[in-house]
Structure formats: structure tokens, C-alpha cells
Amino acid sequence: MDAIYSVQRHFYDLTRKPYLLGRDVLLRELNPPANGSLLEAGCGTARNLIHAARLYPDLRCFGFDVSQAMLETAASSIGQTNLTDRISLAHADADGFQPHSAFGIQRFDRIMISYAFSMIPRWESVLEDSLNMLEPDGALLIVDFGDQLNLPHWFRAILFSWLRLFSVTPRLDLFDAIERVARSGHYKYEVRRLYAGYAALAIIRGAGNPDK
Ligand SMILES: C[S@@+](CC[C@H](N)C(=O)[O-])C[C@H]1O[C@@H](n2cnc3c(N)ncnc32)[C@H](O)[C@@H]1O
């Protein structure tokens, strides 16, 4: 990942804003409990963690990434805010992530995974592991590239070819996998296609979560 991000991280937030769509929808849906905890897997430059900490002033935020280069940018961005005591970072791979070794915490009220599943080869295993790190009333929120089916065919073809250059593979079976793990673990879930299918949003709630 460092090979991809060591240069890009310097202009990452500016260039991704127009096409990593749906991230702010996800942040508004977090709705964490008072003094809750939030984990972001593949936090990149910490753009989402900083927004979440501002939106929810008593939220404790934790983020990890496999790219040390991205984490350097994340630490620098957080350092320019007054949120340094509320956002913690760790260097780790989502595949096999051990929350207690990274942050001394076993479970989180909210976990978000934003545009990272499309870069993680064993994303289905990360999906299951993430559900196991939720508090009983917790929620896992995912946003990523969607199926693009309501957009012109040429757009889908160009987008997918371009994403391949960055080792990004839209997970066209994301909703099926979510339905499968949610049903087998008795989670409640909802999925939404955003912007004519450009982005996919999923929210999976633990059985004790009072939200619908
Ligand atoms: C497209 S960026 C999204 C960053 C951030 N989540 C956002 O929405 O702005 C994907 C991030 O996932 C990270 N990543 C990719 N594979 C990972 C893995 N196996 N474990 C942890 N992070 C990973 C990349 O290093 C990168 O920072």
C-alpha cells in the first residue's frame, strides 16, 4: 500500500472528495451512544475520523491502516486539530486485526469501513471479524464502490479500469455477503445503493441495537 500512497497521500483528501461518495452519509448514520467508541479499519488520512470526532463531541475514535505513509499523513492532520486526545492510530492489517494489541480495547460501539473493502483481498473474513468486535448494541457501517448499474455502461467500464490501476476492485457481491453473515449471526441490516449505484452503503446492527 505504501507504494500506492507514499506520493498520493499529499493530495489524497483533495482528489478523493469528488469520487469517494457516500462517506458523509455514513458519518451522519453513525449515531453513536454517549461516550461511545468508534473504530475505522483502513482509516487512510483520518479524514473520516476527524469528521466523526467533530460531529460527535464525546466519541472516542480509533483508526488503523496497513500503510505507514497514510498513517503519517493521518497523524499530521490530527495534530493540526484539537482532537489529539480523542483519536488514536495504529499500524495494522485489517486481515487478522487484533483490537486489544492495537488499542487495549476488545469491542467498539461503532466500526466503519470506508472504501477499504475494495482494496482488501480477504474482505469477507474482515467483515466477519469486524462483527465480532462490536458491542452487542453496536453497528458496523460500510461504504464502498457500488455496482454502477444505473449509470451509463461506458462510465462503469472506464471507472472499473481506472480503479484497477490502484488495486481497487469493487465488491459486486458486497450486499450478498452482508445478507449472508447478518442472517447467520442474527444481525439486523440495511443496504442502500447511493447515487444511482455509484456507491454502496450498508449498516449492520447487533441484536441489542435499539435502532431499526
Ligand atoms: C481508498 S482509501 C480510504 C481511506 C479512508 N477510509 C477514507 O474513506 O478516506 C483505502 C485505505 O485502506 C487501506 N488499506 C488497504 N488494505 C488494507 C488492509 N488490509 N488493512 C488495513 N488497511 C488497508 C489503504 O492503505 C488506504 O489507506
The ligand as an SDF file (V2000), in Angstrom:
LIG
                    3D

 27 29  0  0  0  0  0  0  0  0999 V2000
   -9.3480    4.3400   -0.5750 C   0  0  0  0  0  0  0  0  0  0  0  0
   -8.5260    4.5080    0.9470 S   0  0  0  0  0  0  0  0  0  0  0  0
   -9.8590    5.0680    2.0290 C   0  0  0  0  0  0  0  0  0  0  0  0
   -9.3380    5.7610    3.2570 C   0  0  0  0  0  0  0  0  0  0  0  0
  -10.4470    6.2020    4.2370 C   0  0  0  0  0  0  0  0  0  0  0  0
  -11.1490    5.0660    4.7640 N   0  0  0  0  0  0  0  0  0  0  0  0
  -11.4000    7.1560    3.5800 C   0  0  0  0  0  0  0  0  0  0  0  0
  -12.5740    6.8020    3.3720 O   0  0  0  0  0  0  0  0  0  0  0  0
  -10.9870    8.3000    3.2930 O   0  0  0  0  0  0  0  0  0  0  0  0
   -8.2960    2.8400    1.4680 C   0  0  0  0  0  0  0  0  0  0  0  0
   -7.3740    2.7100    2.6760 C   0  0  0  0  0  0  0  0  0  0  0  0
   -7.4130    1.3490    3.1190 O   0  0  0  0  0  0  0  0  0  0  0  0
   -6.0990    0.9780    3.4720 C   0  0  0  0  0  0  0  0  0  0  0  0
   -5.9750   -0.4760    3.3970 N   0  0  0  0  0  0  0  0  0  0  0  0
   -5.9600   -1.2450    2.2800 C   0  0  0  0  0  0  0  0  0  0  0  0
   -5.8280   -2.5400    2.6160 N   0  0  0  0  0  0  0  0  0  0  0  0
   -5.7810   -2.5820    3.9770 C   0  0  0  0  0  0  0  0  0  0  0  0
   -5.6360   -3.6450    4.9110 C   0  0  0  0  0  0  0  0  0  0  0  0
   -5.5160   -4.9080    4.5230 N   0  0  0  0  0  0  0  0  0  0  0  0
   -5.6200   -3.3270    6.2330 N   0  0  0  0  0  0  0  0  0  0  0  0
   -5.7250   -2.0430    6.6410 C   0  0  0  0  0  0  0  0  0  0  0  0
   -5.8320   -1.0050    5.7860 N   0  0  0  0  0  0  0  0  0  0  0  0
   -5.8720   -1.2740    4.4690 C   0  0  0  0  0  0  0  0  0  0  0  0
   -5.2120    1.7150    2.4890 C   0  0  0  0  0  0  0  0  0  0  0  0
   -3.8850    1.7980    2.9390 O   0  0  0  0  0  0  0  0  0  0  0  0
   -5.9230    3.0560    2.4120 C   0  0  0  0  0  0  0  0  0  0  0  0
   -5.4510    3.9450    3.3740 O   0  0  0  0  0  0  0  0  0  0  0  0
  1  2  1  0
  2  3  1  0
  2 10  1  0
  3  4  1  0
  4  5  1  0
  5  6  1  0
  5  7  1  0
  7  8  2  0
  7  9  1  0
 10 11  1  0
 11 12  1  0
 11 26  1  0
 12 13  1  0
 13 14  1  0
 13 24  1  0
 14 15  1  0
 14 23  1  0
 15 16  2  0
 16 17  1  0
 17 18  1  0
 17 23  2  0
 18 19  1  0
 18 20  2  0
 20 21  1  0
 21 22  2  0
 22 23  1  0
 24 25  1  0
 24 26  1  0
 26 27  1  0
M  CHG  2   2   1   9  -1
M  END
$$$$
